[in-house]
Amino acid sequence: MTDFEQYIQRYLNIIPSQNWLQEMELAGNATSEIYRHLTEEQANFAYAEGKWSLKILLQHLIDAEKIFAYRALRFSRNDDTELAGWDEEQYGANNNVSFIPLNDLIEEFEAVRKTSLLFFKNLSPEILARKGIANANEISVETIGHLITGHHLHHLSVIRERYLKEK
């Protein structure tokens, strides 16, 4: 298994059922519920020095989903252009979430998630199987959908365990 396959697999392994679209929806709902109960002060909390605040983490989920969904859109349309990678740390360090009201960030997250759900739900098995190259690695449209779900579940677990101290 390549390093890329191992990277992807760690996210795919945490999806609790075969219905990844349902899991994507449930994770989105759970995240919205958590963030809707935070104050601005709580949303600016980071559990350790050098770690992202909850607002930056939500912006990361938005950014990642937009990038992954863009890749899936391109590949679903048989676009064989190789797509570049992205540096999540650079994105995390260069956002402006401190100026964005938490409610606006939640609204953007929910809009992005709804768009992803509608997009993936309406793809045929043939289109889901299409592949492309992103960050020098081949990946299918469906695997990108799984990746969005697993990546989100990973961060939802981090939010619960490290920020909210849930077990």
C-alpha positions in Angstrom: 0.0 0.0 0.0 1.4 3.4 -1.0 1.8 6.2 1.5 -1.1 8.0 -0.1 -3.3 4.9 0.2 -2.4 4.6 3.9 -3.2 8.2 4.4 -6.6 7.8 2.8 -7.3 4.5 4.5 -7.0 6.0 8.0 -10.0 8.2 7.2 -12.0 5.6 5.4 -11.6 3.2 8.3 -13.4 5.5 10.7 -16.6 5.7 8.7 -19.0 3.7 10.8 -21.2 2.3 8.1 -21.2 1.5 4.4 -23.6 4.4 3.8 -21.0 7.1 3.6 -23.5 9.8 2.3 -25.7 9.3 5.4 -22.5 9.4 7.6 -21.5 12.7 5.8 -24.9 14.2 6.6 -24.9 13.0 10.2 -21.4 14.3 10.8 -22.4 17.7 9.3 -25.5 17.8 11.6 -23.4 16.9 14.7 -20.8 19.6 13.9 -23.5 22.3 13.3 -25.1 21.3 16.6 -21.8 21.6 18.5 -20.9 25.0 17.0 -24.4 26.5 17.4 -23.9 26.1 21.2 -20.5 27.9 21.3 -20.0 31.5 22.2 -17.5 33.5 20.1 -15.1 33.2 23.0 -15.4 29.4 23.1 -15.0 29.2 19.3 -11.7 31.0 19.6 -10.4 28.4 22.1 -7.4 26.2 21.2 -6.7 23.3 23.6 -2.9 23.8 23.4 -0.3 26.2 22.3 0.1 26.1 18.5 -3.2 24.2 17.9 -6.0 25.6 15.9 -8.9 27.3 17.5 -12.4 25.8 17.0 -13.1 28.5 14.5 -10.0 27.8 12.5 -10.8 24.1 12.7 -14.3 24.8 11.2 -12.7 26.9 8.5 -10.4 23.9 7.8 -13.3 21.6 7.4 -14.9 24.1 4.9 -11.7 24.6 3.0 -10.9 20.8 2.8 -14.5 20.0 1.7 -14.4 22.7 -1.0 -11.1 21.4 -2.4 -12.1 17.8 -2.3 -15.5 18.5 -3.9 -13.8 20.5 -6.6 -11.5 17.6 -7.4 -14.5 15.3 -7.5 -16.4 17.6 -9.8 -13.5 17.8 -12.2 -13.0 14.1 -12.3 -16.7 13.4 -12.5 -16.8 15.4 -15.7 -13.9 13.3 -17.2 -11.5 16.2 -16.8 -8.0 14.6 -16.9 -6.1 17.7 -15.8 -3.8 16.7 -13.0 -4.7 18.8 -9.9 -2.2 20.2 -7.4 -2.1 19.4 -3.7 -2.6 22.0 -1.0 -1.0 22.8 2.3 -3.6 22.7 5.1 -1.2 24.4 7.5 -0.7 27.3 5.1 -4.5 27.6 4.8 -4.9 27.4 8.6 -2.3 30.2 9.1 -3.7 32.4 6.4 -7.4 32.7 7.1 -9.4 35.6 8.6 -11.7 33.7 10.9 -11.1 36.1 13.8 -13.1 38.7 11.7 -15.9 36.3 10.7 -18.8 36.0 13.1 -19.3 32.4 14.2 -22.8 32.2 12.8 -21.5 33.2 9.4 -18.9 30.5 9.5 -21.5 27.9 10.5 -23.8 29.1 7.7 -21.0 28.6 5.2 -20.2 25.2 6.6 -23.8 24.1 6.2 -24.0 25.5 2.7 -20.9 23.6 1.6 -22.1 20.4 3.2 -25.5 20.7 1.6 -23.8 21.2 -1.8 -21.6 18.2 -1.3 -24.5 16.0 -0.3 -26.6 17.0 -3.3 -23.6 16.6 -5.7 -22.6 13.1 -4.6 -26.1 11.9 -4.1 -26.9 12.5 -7.8 -23.9 10.8 -9.3 -24.4 7.4 -11.0 -22.2 4.5 -10.1 -20.3 5.0 -13.4 -19.5 8.6 -12.6 -18.5 7.7 -9.0 -16.0 5.2 -10.4 -14.3 7.8 -12.6 -10.7 8.7 -11.5 -8.3 11.5 -11.7 -4.9 12.6 -10.4 -4.7 15.0 -7.5 -1.5 15.7 -5.6 0.3 13.2 -7.9 -2.1 10.4 -6.8 -4.9 8.7 -8.6 -8.3 8.7 -6.8 -11.9 8.0 -7.7 -14.8 10.4 -7.3 -16.4 8.1 -4.8 -13.2 7.7 -2.8 -13.1 11.5 -2.6 -16.7 11.4 -1.1 -15.5 8.9 1.4 -12.5 11.0 2.2 -14.7 14.1 2.9 -16.7 12.0 5.3 -13.8 10.3 7.1 -11.7 13.5 7.3 -14.7 15.2 8.9 -15.3 12.4 11.3 -11.7 12.5 12.3 -11.9 16.2 13.2 -15.3 15.8 14.9 -13.6 13.2 17.2 -10.8 15.7 17.9 -13.3 18.4 18.7 -15.2 16.2 21.1 -12.1 14.7 22.8 -9.7 17.6 22.9 -11.8 20.7 22.8 -15.0 19.7 24.6 -13.3 16.9 26.7 -16.0 14.4 25.8 -15.2 10.7 26.0 
